[in-house]
Amino acid sequence: MHEDVVVGAPLSMEDLDGAQRLARFAGKYVHDGCEVIEVRKVESDSLGGYAWSVRFLEAG
């Protein structure tokens, strides 16, 4: 399992429920042959004060 921390995702991500956020990130990661299994909000030093932790499996 791998994890990315995505900073700068659109603020509209806040308006989505967990399944919708998972689907949104899954659509981006599928191009690299990866399967997203979890998306959660985490604290960050970024301007917005938060980021998204994306946990995924690489196809193999």
N, C-alpha and C positions, 0 to 999 in steps of 0.2 A: 504494500500500500504506500502511496505517496501523498504528499500534501503541498498545495500551493497556497500562498496568502495573496489574495487579489485585492490590491488597493486601487481606488478610483473607479469602482463599479458604479453605474448610474444610481442616483438616489432612488429611482423608481424600484430598485430591487427591494427596498424597504416595504413597499406596498404589496409585494407578492407573499404568498404563504410558502411554507417549506417545500411542498411538492413542486410549486411553480418555479422557485429558485433552483431546485435540483434540475428540473427540466431545462431551464435557461442555460445553466452552466454545462449540462450534459451535451447540449447542442454544440457548444464551442469545443468541448474536449473530444467529441466523437471523431473529429477530423484527424486527430492524432492517434486514433485507435484506443482511446482510453474510456473507461466506464466510471462516471462520477457516482460515488456512493454516499457522500454527505456534504452538505453546505451549511456552514454556521457563521454567525457574526462574531468577530473577535475585536478586541481593542487594538488600536494601532496608533503610531506616532504621526500618522498622516493628518492632513488638514481637517478632514472630516471626523477624525478621532476613532474611526473603525475601519475594518476591512472584512473580507470574507475568506474563511478557511474552506478550501475545496479539497476533499480527500477523494482520491481516485485510484483505480487499478489500471495498470497498463495491460493491453492485450498481449497475449503471448502464448 
